[in-house]
C-alpha cells in the first residue's frame, strides 16, 4: 500500500517523536509513505487570521503537488489536515479562489486516523500485535480540528468518533469511555490567553481522572504538546496532582508491535509515560 505523506512543520520539529513513530509503524504495516516533494507550511495556525488568500495559497500548493504525483494524502497533524481541507473546499467550491489554483480534487485527503481505520489496515494492525497492552486503561482524546467543522473536514462521526478506540481495541487496551474526548484543549490560546487554556486543560484532566483512565491517547501534536507541557502548572494552579501521560496513538501501536524505538519516543514526553507502563507491566 502506498500513500502520499504530508508531515507538516510540527512533525519536523517539536513533535518529531510523532513523525518517527508513524514512519516506524507504517513500515511494520507495509505502508509506503511517500512524502510530498518540496512541501511547505500549511499556514496553521496564524495565516488564515492574517490573510485569507495567502493562507489558501500556502495549503493549496501542497495539494497541487500531491495531485500531480497522483497520490492520496495521509496527514498526521490535525491543524494541517484542517487547513488542507479548507483549501480543498475553497479550490473546488469558492468562486473567489477557483481560478487561483490548478487543484481539481482528484485525490483524497485523509487525517491519519481515517487512513489507519481502513479495513485492510485494521487487519494488518491486529496481525502485527506482538505485545498486547492488556491492563492499560486509556481514553481517546481527539480535540477539535480533525472533526470540525464537519462540512469542511467531511466528518460524519464528530459527536462520537471511535477511530482511536478501534485501534486501541486491537492493541488489547481497556478503552475508557468519557464525555470530553472532542472538547477543545485551548491549544490556540496557549500563549495569548494562558489562563483560558489552563482552565480548559484542568477540566479535561479532571474528567479523565474521574473516568479512571491511566492515560490519554491522541493524534494531534498541538493537543499533545498543550496537555503534556501544562499538566504540572495546571496541577499547581488548581491544587491537584494530575499524573496522566498523553500518548500518540502511533507510540502505543509501536509498543504493541514490539518496536525498539519506543524508549526514544517516551523520553521526549514531559510527563513521564513509563511510570504507568511499568505499573501495568508493559515495559
Backbone as JSON, one array per atom type, in Angstrom:
{
  "sequence": "XXXXXXXXXXXXXXXXXXXXXXXXXXXXXXXXXXXXXXXXXXXXXXXXXXXXXXXXXXXXXXXXXXXXXXXXXXXXXXXXXXXXXXXXXXXXXXXXXXXXXXXXXXXXXXXXXXXXXXXXXXXXXXXXXXXXXXXXXXXXXXXXXXXXXXXXXXXXXXXXXXXXXXXXXXXXXXXXXXXXXXXXXXXXXXXXXXXXXXXXXXXXXXXXXXXXXXXXXXXXXXXXXXXXXXXXXXXXXXXXXXXXXXXXXXXXXXXXXXXXXXXXXXXXXXXXXXXXXXXXXXX",
  "N": [[0.85, -1.19, 0.0], [0.5, 2.23, -0.81], [0.9, 5.69, -0.07], [0.56, 9.24, -0.21], [2.38, 11.54, 1.85], [2.05, 14.02, 4.19], [3.82, 15.61, 6.43], [4.0, 18.1, 7.76], [4.94, 21.08, 9.65], [5.2, 20.82, 12.51], [5.74, 18.12, 12.98], [8.24, 17.97, 12.02], [9.7, 19.16, 13.88], [8.93, 20.07, 16.95], [7.3, 17.87, 17.44], [8.67, 15.55, 16.71], [8.85, 12.93, 17.58], [6.36, 11.9, 17.09], [6.26, 11.89, 14.3], [8.37, 10.1, 13.83], [7.4, 7.78, 15.03], [5.12, 7.25, 13.51], [6.24, 6.7, 11.0], [7.65, 4.43, 11.71], [5.66, 2.54, 12.5], [4.3, 2.33, 10.12], [6.1, 1.06, 8.47], [6.06, -1.46, 9.63], [3.45, -2.13, 9.04], [3.54, -2.42, 6.36], [3.14, -0.18, 4.73], [3.83, 2.23, 2.42], [5.05, 5.35, 2.85], [5.03, 8.18, 1.01], [6.6, 11.01, 1.03], [5.39, 14.23, 0.34], [6.79, 15.97, -2.32], [8.93, 18.68, -1.83], [7.21, 20.02, -0.03], [5.4, 22.63, 1.72], [4.85, 24.83, 4.57], [1.56, 24.77, 5.92], [0.29, 26.96, 6.87], [-1.11, 26.98, 9.25], [-1.1, 28.09, 12.61], [-1.79, 30.68, 12.24], [-1.91, 32.03, 9.72], [-4.41, 32.12, 8.34], [-5.78, 33.91, 9.84], [-4.65, 36.29, 9.29], [-4.27, 36.75, 6.51], [-6.41, 35.71, 4.22], [-6.23, 34.84, 1.57], [-3.47, 34.35, 1.22], [-3.21, 32.3, 3.06], [-4.77, 30.32, 1.82], [-3.26, 29.9, -0.54], [-0.86, 28.89, 0.48], [-1.65, 26.36, 1.48], [-2.98, 25.12, -0.71], [-1.01, 24.78, -2.59], [0.43, 22.54, -1.73], [-1.5, 20.59, -2.14], [-1.74, 20.66, -4.9], [0.79, 19.72, -5.7], [0.74, 17.1, -4.65], [-1.4, 16.07, -6.1], [-0.38, 16.07, -8.69], [1.47, 14.09, -8.37], [-0.2, 12.01, -8.13], [-1.24, 10.79, -5.82], [-3.2, 9.93, -2.98], [-3.44, 11.69, 0.18], [-2.07, 11.26, 3.41], [-2.45, 12.75, 6.51], [-0.93, 13.6, 9.44], [-1.08, 15.68, 11.37], [-3.55, 17.49, 13.04], [-4.11, 20.22, 12.74], [-2.86, 20.83, 10.3], [-4.32, 19.09, 8.64], [-6.87, 20.25, 8.83], [-6.43, 22.78, 7.6], [-5.67, 22.0, 5.01], [-8.01, 20.79, 4.15], [-9.76, 22.98, 4.21], [-8.58, 24.44, 2.15], [-9.02, 22.69, 0.01], [-11.86, 22.73, -0.17], [-12.28, 25.46, -0.77], [-10.89, 25.68, -3.21], [-12.43, 24.1, -4.87], [-15.09, 24.94, -4.61], [-15.44, 27.65, -4.01], [-15.97, 30.64, -5.54], [-14.25, 32.8, -5.46], [-11.73, 31.71, -5.2], [-11.41, 29.69, -7.08], [-10.07, 30.08, -9.56], [-7.48, 30.41, -8.85], [-5.84, 28.28, -8.48], [-4.63, 25.05, -9.62], [-5.7, 22.79, -8.65], [-7.82, 19.99, -8.76], [-9.29, 18.23, -7.3], [-8.96, 15.46, -7.48], [-7.69, 13.74, -5.79], [-7.73, 12.22, -2.51], [-7.9, 13.52, 0.82], [-6.73, 12.42, 3.76], [-7.1, 12.37, 7.28], [-4.8, 11.07, 9.66], [-5.96, 9.14, 11.32], [-8.3, 8.31, 10.0], [-7.14, 7.18, 7.77], [-5.74, 5.03, 8.96], [-7.86, 3.57, 9.83], [-8.94, 2.14, 7.77], [-10.28, -0.88, 6.47], [-8.43, -2.86, 5.57], [-6.04, -1.95, 6.69], [-6.63, -2.06, 9.43], [-6.82, -4.82, 9.74], [-4.16, -5.5, 9.31], [-2.98, -4.22, 11.47], [-4.03, -5.7, 13.65], [-2.89, -8.18, 13.08], [-0.18, -7.7, 13.52], [0.28, -7.25, 16.2], [2.34, -7.93, 18.78], [2.88, -7.68, 21.45], [0.41, -7.47, 23.41], [-1.32, -4.77, 24.93], [-2.45, -5.26, 27.48], [-4.26, -4.49, 30.43], [-3.7, -1.81, 30.51], [-5.42, 1.19, 30.9], [-7.08, 3.39, 28.91], [-8.1, 6.55, 27.54], [-9.51, 7.94, 24.67], [-8.51, 10.94, 23.06], [-9.52, 13.38, 20.98], [-9.59, 16.1, 20.44], [-10.39, 19.05, 18.55], [-9.92, 19.91, 15.86], [-9.61, 18.01, 13.77], [-12.11, 17.1, 13.39], [-14.04, 19.07, 13.15], [-14.99, 22.1, 11.36], [-17.67, 19.92, 10.47], [-18.68, 20.0, 7.85], [-16.58, 20.94, 6.4], [-14.32, 19.28, 6.94], [-15.39, 16.89, 6.35], [-16.38, 15.03, 8.22], [-18.29, 12.45, 9.69], [-18.7, 11.52, 12.12], [-18.4, 13.31, 14.21], [-19.49, 13.9, 16.67], [-19.24, 11.63, 18.23], [-16.64, 10.16, 17.77], [-14.84, 7.13, 16.93], [-12.41, 6.26, 16.11], [-9.8, 6.17, 17.25], [-10.37, 4.5, 19.39], [-11.06, 2.14, 18.04], [-8.58, 1.24, 17.15], [-7.2, 1.01, 19.58], [-8.61, -1.06, 20.78], [-7.75, -3.24, 19.24], [-5.15, -3.34, 20.05], [-5.27, -4.38, 22.53], [-5.88, -2.77, 24.67], [-7.7, -1.49, 27.46], [-10.45, 0.29, 26.87], [-11.52, 3.4, 27.95], [-14.53, 5.0, 28.34], [-15.6, 8.34, 27.94], [-16.78, 11.75, 28.33], [-15.4, 13.92, 27.3], [-13.87, 13.77, 25.02], [-13.84, 15.14, 22.59], [-13.58, 17.76, 23.23], [-12.25, 21.06, 23.13], [-8.8, 21.77, 23.77], [-7.68, 24.2, 24.08], [-5.38, 24.84, 22.7], [-4.77, 26.77, 20.74], [-4.8, 29.06, 22.21], [-2.75, 28.94, 23.94], [-0.51, 30.58, 24.31], [-1.4, 33.24, 24.0], [-3.68, 33.55, 25.65], [-3.18, 32.21, 28.26], [-4.45, 31.7, 30.66], [-7.08, 30.95, 30.0], [-6.55, 28.66, 28.49], [-5.38, 27.01, 30.46], [-7.54, 26.59, 32.15], [-9.27, 25.13, 30.51], [-7.67, 22.86, 30.12], [-7.49, 21.92, 32.74], [-10.15, 21.09, 33.17], [-10.3, 19.0, 31.34], [-8.35, 17.13, 32.3], [-9.42, 16.71, 34.83], [-11.85, 15.45, 34.24], [-10.84, 13.2, 32.97], [-9.46, 11.98, 35.06], [-11.61, 11.45, 36.77], [-12.93, 9.61, 35.21], [-11.31, 7.45, 35.47], [-9.05, 6.78, 33.96], [-5.8, 5.67, 32.83], [-4.25, 7.08, 31.09], [-4.21, 9.49, 28.37], [-4.94, 9.32, 24.87], [-3.95, 10.47, 21.78], [-4.03, 12.02, 18.47], [-3.18, 14.4, 17.7], [-0.7, 16.81, 17.39], [-0.67, 19.39, 18.5], [-2.54, 19.27, 20.57], [-1.35, 17.25, 22.14], [1.1, 18.44, 22.88], [0.18, 20.7, 24.26], [-1.32, 19.66, 26.42], [0.54, 17.93, 27.62], [2.69, 19.64, 28.29], [1.56, 21.45, 30.04], [0.53, 20.19, 32.27], [1.75, 20.0, 34.85], [1.85, 22.7, 35.67], [-0.88, 23.31, 35.66], [-1.75, 21.54, 37.62], [-0.53, 22.67, 39.86], [-1.73, 25.23, 39.91], [-4.41, 24.64, 40.38], [-4.43, 23.19, 42.67], [-4.08, 20.37, 42.49], [-2.94, 17.03, 41.7], [-2.24, 15.9, 39.11], [-1.42, 13.06, 37.21], [-1.22, 12.1, 34.45], [-0.25, 10.79, 31.63], [0.13, 11.68, 28.12], [-0.27, 10.02, 25.27], [0.74, 9.53, 21.85], [-1.25, 7.84, 19.45], [0.19, 6.34, 17.67], [2.54, 5.79, 19.03], [1.75, 3.95, 20.99], [0.92, 1.93, 19.33], [3.38, 1.23, 18.23], [4.63, 0.26, 20.53], [3.04, -2.0, 21.08], [3.6, -3.42, 18.79], [6.15, -4.19, 19.23], [8.3, -2.48, 18.75], [11.65, -1.22, 18.76], [12.13, 1.39, 19.21], [10.62, 2.77, 21.01], [11.48, 3.7, 23.56], [12.99, 5.94, 22.95], [11.04, 7.65, 21.95], [9.38, 7.98, 24.22], [11.04, 9.3, 26.01], [10.93, 11.87, 25.14], [8.64, 12.97, 26.15], [7.19, 15.22, 28.52], [5.69, 14.65, 30.76], [6.31, 11.8, 32.36], [5.78, 8.85, 30.67], [6.48, 6.25, 31.15], [6.13, 5.47, 33.74], [3.43, 4.67, 34.28], [3.29, 2.64, 32.45], [5.16, 0.82, 33.39], [3.95, 0.2, 35.79], [1.79, -1.23, 34.86], [3.06, -3.39, 33.86], [4.13, -3.34, 31.28], [6.49, -2.41, 30.18]],
  "CA": [[0.0, 0.0, 0.0], [1.3, 3.45, -0.96], [0.12, 6.89, 0.16], [1.31, 10.48, -0.04], [2.54, 11.85, 3.28], [2.3, 15.43, 4.48], [4.11, 15.67, 7.87], [3.79, 19.42, 8.35], [6.08, 21.65, 10.38], [5.32, 20.32, 13.88], [6.35, 16.79, 12.99], [9.65, 18.13, 11.67], [10.37, 19.89, 14.98], [8.54, 19.76, 18.32], [6.62, 16.57, 17.52], [9.44, 14.61, 15.89], [8.58, 11.55, 18.01], [5.13, 11.5, 16.4], [6.69, 11.6, 12.94], [9.19, 8.89, 13.85], [6.57, 6.62, 15.38], [4.26, 6.96, 12.36], [7.07, 6.03, 9.99], [8.01, 3.12, 12.24], [4.53, 1.61, 12.43], [3.93, 2.12, 8.72], [6.99, 0.01, 7.96], [5.52, -2.73, 10.12], [2.17, -2.39, 8.36], [3.82, -2.48, 4.93], [2.58, 1.01, 4.09], [4.88, 3.12, 1.94], [4.74, 6.78, 2.94], [5.8, 8.97, 0.04], [6.5, 12.4, 1.46], [5.14, 15.15, -0.76], [8.01, 16.63, -2.73], [9.05, 20.13, -1.64], [6.04, 20.57, 0.64], [5.62, 23.85, 2.51], [3.95, 25.06, 5.71], [0.15, 24.93, 5.53], [-0.22, 28.24, 7.36], [-1.71, 26.88, 10.58], [-2.5, 28.44, 12.87], [-1.98, 32.13, 12.18], [-2.01, 32.65, 8.39], [-5.79, 32.39, 7.94], [-6.26, 35.06, 10.62], [-3.96, 37.49, 8.8], [-4.51, 36.94, 5.08], [-7.13, 34.51, 3.79], [-5.71, 34.38, 0.29], [-2.15, 33.77, 1.47], [-3.45, 31.02, 3.73], [-5.22, 29.4, 0.79], [-2.18, 29.59, -1.46], [0.09, 28.03, 1.17], [-2.16, 24.99, 1.58], [-3.35, 24.51, -1.98], [0.22, 24.39, -3.3], [0.71, 21.16, -1.34], [-2.49, 19.73, -2.8], [-1.38, 20.62, -6.33], [1.95, 18.84, -5.85], [0.29, 15.73, -4.4], [-2.26, 15.66, -7.21], [0.49, 15.78, -9.82], [2.1, 12.81, -8.09], [-1.25, 11.0, -8.24], [-1.37, 10.05, -4.58], [-3.97, 10.46, -1.86], [-2.56, 12.18, 1.22], [-2.33, 10.99, 4.82], [-1.99, 13.93, 7.24], [-0.95, 13.3, 10.88], [-1.37, 16.85, 12.21], [-4.95, 17.94, 12.92], [-4.1, 21.58, 12.23], [-2.56, 20.73, 8.87], [-5.46, 18.46, 7.99], [-7.93, 21.25, 8.76], [-6.1, 23.81, 6.6], [-5.7, 21.4, 3.68], [-9.41, 20.59, 3.8], [-10.29, 24.3, 3.87], [-8.07, 24.77, 0.82], [-9.74, 21.83, -0.93], [-13.22, 23.24, -0.36], [-12.2, 26.75, -1.45], [-10.45, 25.47, -4.58], [-13.47, 23.43, -5.65], [-16.44, 25.48, -4.47], [-15.47, 29.09, -3.72], [-15.7, 31.37, -6.78], [-13.13, 33.7, -5.24], [-10.45, 31.01, -5.25], [-11.38, 28.64, -8.09], [-9.13, 30.36, -10.64], [-6.15, 30.69, -8.29], [-5.06, 27.05, -8.35], [-4.9, 24.01, -10.6], [-6.19, 21.6, -7.95], [-9.12, 19.59, -9.31], [-9.99, 17.36, -6.36], [-8.88, 14.06, -7.89], [-7.1, 12.94, -4.72], [-8.4, 12.32, -1.21], [-7.08, 13.99, 1.94], [-7.11, 11.65, 4.95], [-6.36, 12.52, 8.52], [-4.09, 9.8, 9.88], [-6.85, 8.16, 11.94], [-9.16, 7.77, 8.95], [-6.3, 6.3, 6.96], [-5.44, 3.8, 9.71], [-9.1, 2.83, 10.09], [-9.36, 1.35, 6.62], [-10.42, -2.28, 6.86], [-7.2, -3.6, 5.32], [-5.03, -1.51, 7.67], [-7.02, -2.61, 10.73], [-6.44, -6.23, 9.74], [-2.7, -5.55, 9.45], [-2.67, -3.85, 12.86], [-4.33, -6.86, 14.5], [-1.94, -9.24, 12.77], [1.18, -7.36, 13.93], [0.38, -7.06, 17.66], [3.17, -8.95, 19.42], [2.81, -7.48, 22.9], [-0.86, -6.81, 23.73], [-1.2, -3.81, 26.03], [-3.5, -5.6, 28.44], [-4.11, -3.86, 31.73], [-3.63, -0.35, 30.35], [-6.71, 1.84, 30.74], [-6.8, 4.6, 28.13], [-9.22, 7.3, 26.98], [-9.18, 8.64, 23.43], [-8.72, 12.38, 23.05], [-9.44, 13.81, 19.59], [-9.55, 17.54, 20.24], [-11.48, 19.57, 17.72], [-9.64, 20.35, 14.48], [-9.77, 16.96, 12.76], [-13.52, 16.71, 13.35], [-14.94, 20.21, 12.94], [-16.42, 21.94, 11.06], [-17.89, 18.68, 9.73], [-18.91, 20.26, 6.42], [-15.27, 21.2, 5.79], [-13.42, 18.12, 7.06], [-16.15, 15.71, 5.9], [-16.53, 14.05, 9.29], [-19.66, 12.01, 9.95], [-18.72, 11.0, 13.49], [-17.78, 14.36, 15.0], [-20.04, 13.91, 18.02], [-18.73, 10.47, 18.97], [-15.7, 9.39, 16.93], [-14.34, 5.9, 17.54], [-11.25, 5.81, 15.32], [-8.72, 5.8, 18.17], [-10.85, 3.34, 20.16], [-10.97, 0.96, 17.19], [-7.18, 0.79, 17.15], [-6.84, 0.59, 20.93], [-9.21, -2.39, 20.98], [-6.88, -4.23, 18.6], [-3.88, -3.4, 20.79], [-5.51, -5.02, 23.82], [-6.07, -1.74, 25.69], [-9.04, -1.3, 28.01], [-10.9, 1.62, 26.45], [-12.35, 4.13, 28.9], [-15.47, 5.92, 27.71], [-15.77, 9.58, 28.7], [-17.55, 12.73, 27.56], [-14.6, 15.08, 26.94], [-12.86, 13.4, 24.01], [-13.81, 16.09, 21.47], [-13.56, 19.12, 23.79], [-11.03, 21.8, 22.79], [-7.82, 21.89, 24.85], [-7.19, 25.58, 24.14], [-4.04, 24.93, 22.13], [-4.61, 28.04, 20.02], [-4.71, 30.15, 23.18], [-1.72, 28.55, 24.91], [0.4, 31.69, 24.55], [-2.09, 34.53, 24.08], [-4.58, 33.53, 26.82], [-2.8, 31.02, 29.02], [-5.44, 31.46, 31.72], [-8.19, 30.19, 29.41], [-6.03, 27.34, 28.13], [-5.2, 26.22, 31.68], [-8.86, 26.21, 32.65], [-9.74, 24.05, 29.66], [-6.85, 21.67, 30.41], [-7.92, 21.44, 34.06], [-11.41, 20.38, 33.01], [-10.02, 17.74, 30.63], [-7.68, 16.21, 33.21], [-10.36, 16.38, 35.91], [-12.79, 14.45, 33.72], [-10.07, 11.98, 32.72], [-9.22, 11.38, 36.37], [-12.89, 10.95, 37.24], [-13.28, 8.43, 34.41], [-10.46, 6.36, 35.89], [-8.12, 6.4, 32.92], [-4.37, 5.75, 33.11], [-3.6, 7.99, 30.15], [-4.97, 9.95, 27.22], [-4.32, 8.93, 23.61], [-4.36, 11.45, 20.79], [-3.32, 12.03, 17.19], [-2.96, 15.82, 17.39], [0.51, 17.3, 18.05], [-0.95, 20.58, 19.3], [-3.19, 18.8, 21.8], [-0.38, 16.52, 22.95], [2.05, 19.39, 23.45], [-0.5, 21.59, 25.19], [-1.66, 18.9, 27.63], [1.76, 17.39, 28.22], [3.54, 20.69, 28.83], [0.85, 22.28, 31.02], [-0.07, 19.42, 33.34], [2.32, 20.34, 36.16], [1.39, 24.05, 36.01], [-2.31, 23.23, 35.97], [-1.85, 20.88, 38.93], [-0.16, 23.65, 40.88], [-2.71, 26.33, 39.94], [-5.72, 24.18, 40.85], [-4.21, 22.36, 43.85], [-4.3, 18.98, 42.12], [-1.71, 16.3, 41.42], [-2.52, 15.07, 37.94], [-0.34, 12.22, 36.68], [-1.89, 11.47, 33.31], [0.53, 11.0, 30.4], [-0.62, 11.8, 26.87], [0.42, 9.28, 24.22], [0.26, 9.46, 20.48], [-1.73, 6.5, 19.16], [1.26, 5.63, 16.96], [3.5, 5.32, 20.03], [1.22, 2.73, 21.6], [0.97, 0.91, 18.29], [4.77, 0.78, 18.17], [4.88, -0.55, 21.73], [2.37, -3.28, 20.88], [4.26, -4.12, 17.68], [7.49, -4.6, 19.65], [9.32, -1.59, 18.21], [12.79, -0.92, 19.62], [12.31, 2.85, 19.25], [9.67, 3.38, 21.94], [12.17, 4.42, 24.62], [13.38, 7.24, 22.4], [9.83, 8.48, 21.88], [8.87, 8.28, 25.54], [11.92, 10.28, 26.66], [10.56, 13.21, 24.67], [7.48, 13.44, 26.9], [7.46, 15.96, 29.75], [5.07, 13.81, 31.79], [6.92, 10.5, 32.11], [4.77, 7.83, 30.4], [6.96, 4.93, 31.53], [5.68, 5.13, 35.09], [2.2, 3.9, 34.24], [3.55, 1.42, 31.68], [5.83, -0.12, 34.3], [2.94, -0.23, 36.76], [0.94, -2.22, 34.21], [3.89, -4.49, 33.39], [4.23, -3.27, 29.82], [7.87, -2.09, 29.8]],
  "C": [[0.89, 1.24, 0.0], [0.4, 4.66, -0.77], [1.04, 8.1, 0.25], [1.32, 10.87, 1.43], [2.89, 13.32, 3.43], [2.56, 15.58, 5.98], [3.79, 17.01, 8.5], [4.94, 19.82, 9.26], [6.28, 21.05, 11.78], [6.04, 18.98, 13.93], [7.81, 16.82, 12.56], [10.42, 18.79, 12.81], [9.89, 19.39, 16.34], [7.89, 18.39, 18.49], [7.35, 15.52, 16.69], [9.17, 13.15, 16.29], [7.3, 11.01, 17.37], [5.47, 11.08, 14.97], [7.44, 10.26, 12.89], [8.35, 7.65, 14.13], [5.62, 6.26, 14.24], [5.04, 6.22, 11.28], [7.41, 4.61, 10.42], [6.85, 2.13, 12.11], [4.12, 1.33, 10.99], [4.84, 1.1, 8.05], [6.48, -1.37, 8.38], [4.26, -3.13, 9.37], [2.32, -2.5, 6.85], [3.09, -1.39, 4.17], [3.73, 1.92, 3.7], [4.39, 4.57, 2.01], [5.63, 7.54, 1.97], [5.61, 10.44, 0.35], [6.35, 13.32, 0.24], [6.4, 15.95, -1.07], [7.92, 18.15, -2.5], [7.8, 20.75, -0.99], [6.4, 21.82, 1.44], [4.62, 23.93, 3.65], [2.54, 25.32, 5.22], [-0.44, 26.26, 6.0], [-0.92, 28.18, 8.7], [-0.69, 27.37, 11.6], [-2.79, 29.91, 12.58], [-2.31, 32.68, 10.8], [-3.45, 33.01, 8.03], [-6.4, 33.55, 8.71], [-5.71, 36.38, 10.08], [-4.31, 37.78, 7.35], [-5.13, 35.66, 4.52], [-6.58, 33.96, 2.48], [-4.34, 33.73, 0.44], [-2.28, 32.4, 2.13], [-3.88, 29.95, 2.72], [-4.07, 28.96, -0.1], [-1.13, 28.69, -0.81], [-0.37, 26.58, 1.17], [-2.4, 24.36, 0.21], [-2.13, 24.12, -2.8], [0.57, 22.93, -2.98], [-0.24, 20.18, -2.02], [-2.16, 19.59, -4.29], [-0.22, 19.66, -6.58], [1.54, 17.37, -5.69], [-0.55, 15.21, -5.56], [-1.44, 15.32, -8.45], [1.19, 14.44, -9.63], [1.09, 11.66, -8.09], [-1.48, 10.18, -6.99], [-2.33, 10.74, -3.62], [-3.0, 10.84, -0.76], [-3.03, 11.72, 2.59], [-1.67, 12.12, 5.62], [-2.06, 13.66, 8.74], [-1.41, 14.47, 11.75], [-2.8, 17.34, 11.98], [-5.04, 19.35, 12.35], [-3.84, 21.61, 10.74], [-3.74, 20.15, 8.1], [-6.6, 19.47, 7.8], [-7.66, 22.27, 7.66], [-6.12, 23.25, 5.19], [-7.14, 21.16, 3.22], [-10.1, 21.92, 3.48], [-9.85, 24.69, 2.47], [-8.78, 23.97, -0.26], [-11.12, 22.39, -1.22], [-13.22, 24.59, -1.1], [-11.83, 26.58, -2.93], [-11.57, 24.91, -5.46], [-14.81, 24.15, -5.66], [-16.54, 26.99, -4.24], [-15.06, 29.86, -4.98], [-14.49, 32.3, -6.65], [-11.79, 33.01, -5.47], [-10.33, 29.99, -6.39], [-10.31, 28.84, -9.15], [-7.7, 30.6, -10.14], [-5.31, 29.44, -8.1], [-5.46, 26.07, -9.44], [-5.47, 22.75, -9.95], [-7.6, 21.26, -8.39], [-9.89, 18.62, -8.42], [-9.95, 15.89, -6.71], [-8.23, 13.16, -6.84], [-7.87, 13.16, -3.43], [-7.4, 12.76, -0.14], [-7.57, 13.28, 3.19], [-6.39, 12.18, 6.18], [-5.84, 11.13, 8.86], [-5.0, 8.73, 10.48], [-7.78, 7.52, 10.93], [-8.38, 6.8, 8.07], [-6.06, 4.97, 7.66], [-6.69, 2.96, 9.97], [-9.68, 2.15, 8.86], [-9.35, -0.14, 7.0], [-9.12, -3.05, 6.69], [-6.12, -3.23, 6.33], [-5.35, -2.08, 9.05], [-6.65, -4.09, 10.83], [-4.93, -6.38, 9.94], [-2.27, -5.18, 10.88], [-2.87, -5.05, 13.77], [-3.3, -7.96, 14.31], [-0.56, -8.98, 13.37], [1.33, -7.07, 15.43], [1.14, -8.23, 18.27], [3.06, -8.89, 20.94], [1.51, -6.74, 23.24], [-0.73, -5.94, 24.98], [-2.32, -4.03, 27.05], [-3.21, -4.99, 29.81], [-4.05, -2.36, 31.67], [-5.03, 0.2, 30.1], [-6.48, 3.19, 30.06], [-8.08, 5.22, 27.59], [-8.75, 8.03, 25.74], [-9.44, 10.13, 23.59], [-8.46, 12.91, 21.64], [-9.18, 15.31, 19.45], [-10.63, 17.95, 19.25], [-11.17, 19.72, 16.23], [-9.79, 19.27, 13.42], [-11.22, 16.57, 12.55], [-14.47, 17.83, 12.97], [-14.23, 21.32, 12.17], [-16.65, 20.71, 10.18], [-18.09, 18.88, 8.23], [-17.6, 20.51, 5.68], [-14.41, 19.94, 5.8], [-14.11, 16.81, 6.7], [-16.26, 14.63, 6.97], [-18.01, 13.72, 9.49], [-19.81, 11.52, 11.39], [-18.18, 12.01, 14.49], [-18.31, 14.44, 16.43], [-19.46, 12.77, 18.87], [-17.81, 9.64, 18.08], [-15.17, 8.17, 17.68], [-13.06, 5.4, 16.86], [-10.08, 5.4, 16.2], [-9.12, 4.55, 18.95], [-10.76, 2.05, 19.34], [-9.57, 0.37, 17.2], [-6.79, 0.3, 18.54], [-7.41, -0.78, 21.25], [-8.29, -3.49, 20.43], [-5.56, -4.39, 19.34], [-4.04, -4.06, 22.16], [-5.73, -4.06, 24.97], [-7.52, -1.73, 26.18], [-9.47, 0.13, 27.73], [-11.85, 2.2, 27.49], [-13.24, 5.11, 28.16], [-15.6, 7.17, 28.58], [-16.37, 10.63, 27.78], [-16.72, 13.91, 27.05], [-13.65, 14.81, 25.77], [-12.81, 14.33, 22.8], [-13.83, 17.54, 21.95], [-12.23, 19.79, 23.47], [-10.11, 21.92, 23.99], [-7.28, 23.31, 24.99], [-5.81, 25.77, 23.56], [-3.77, 26.25, 21.41], [-4.48, 29.23, 20.93], [-3.58, 29.94, 24.18], [-0.77, 29.68, 25.25], [-0.33, 33.0, 24.75], [-3.02, 34.64, 25.29], [-4.33, 32.25, 27.6], [-3.82, 30.68, 30.09], [-6.62, 30.63, 31.2], [-7.74, 28.77, 29.08], [-5.89, 26.45, 29.37], [-6.55, 25.75, 32.24], [-9.43, 25.05, 31.84], [-8.99, 22.75, 29.94], [-7.24, 21.07, 31.75], [-9.19, 20.62, 33.94], [-11.18, 19.02, 32.33], [-9.38, 16.73, 31.57], [-8.59, 15.8, 34.37], [-11.33, 15.3, 35.46], [-12.08, 13.13, 33.43], [-9.81, 11.24, 34.02], [-10.49, 10.75, 36.91], [-13.3, 9.67, 36.49], [-12.41, 7.22, 34.75], [-9.45, 5.89, 34.86], [-6.66, 6.52, 33.38], [-3.7, 6.84, 32.29], [-4.6, 8.45, 29.11], [-4.21, 9.56, 25.96], [-4.86, 9.83, 22.51], [-3.64, 11.23, 19.47], [-2.99, 13.46, 16.78], [-1.72, 16.34, 18.11], [0.29, 18.55, 18.89], [-1.6, 20.2, 20.63], [-2.17, 18.11, 22.71], [0.59, 17.49, 23.63], [1.41, 20.27, 24.51], [-0.8, 20.87, 26.51], [-0.41, 18.42, 28.37], [2.58, 18.48, 28.91], [2.89, 21.49, 29.96], [0.38, 21.51, 32.25], [0.44, 19.81, 34.72], [1.87, 21.74, 36.61], [-0.07, 24.05, 36.42], [-2.52, 22.57, 37.33], [-1.56, 21.87, 40.05], [-1.22, 24.73, 41.02], [-4.03, 25.91, 40.57], [-5.61, 23.22, 42.04], [-4.56, 20.89, 43.6], [-2.93, 18.3, 41.93], [-1.96, 15.32, 40.27], [-1.26, 14.33, 37.51], [-0.9, 11.41, 35.52], [-1.09, 11.73, 32.05], [-0.37, 11.02, 29.17], [0.2, 11.16, 25.75], [-0.11, 9.65, 22.84], [-0.18, 8.03, 20.22], [-0.64, 5.69, 18.47], [2.32, 5.11, 17.92], [3.03, 4.02, 20.67], [1.15, 1.59, 20.59], [2.39, 0.34, 18.2], [5.12, -0.11, 19.35], [4.27, -1.94, 21.57], [3.01, -4.1, 19.77], [5.65, -4.61, 18.06], [8.6, -3.75, 19.09], [10.42, -1.34, 19.24], [12.98, 0.57, 19.82], [11.43, 3.53, 20.3], [10.34, 4.18, 23.04], [12.58, 5.81, 24.19], [12.18, 8.18, 22.34], [9.39, 8.92, 23.27], [9.75, 9.28, 26.29], [11.61, 11.7, 26.25], [9.42, 13.8, 25.5], [7.92, 14.18, 28.17], [6.84, 15.25, 30.96], [5.49, 12.37, 31.5], [5.86, 9.41, 31.88], [5.19, 6.44, 30.87], [6.45, 4.5, 32.9], [4.43, 4.26, 35.06], [2.41, 2.6, 33.45], [4.24, 0.37, 32.54], [4.84, -0.68, 35.32], [2.04, -1.32, 36.17], [1.74, -3.39, 33.62], [4.11, -4.52, 31.9], [5.6, -2.84, 29.31], [8.82, -2.66, 30.85]]
}
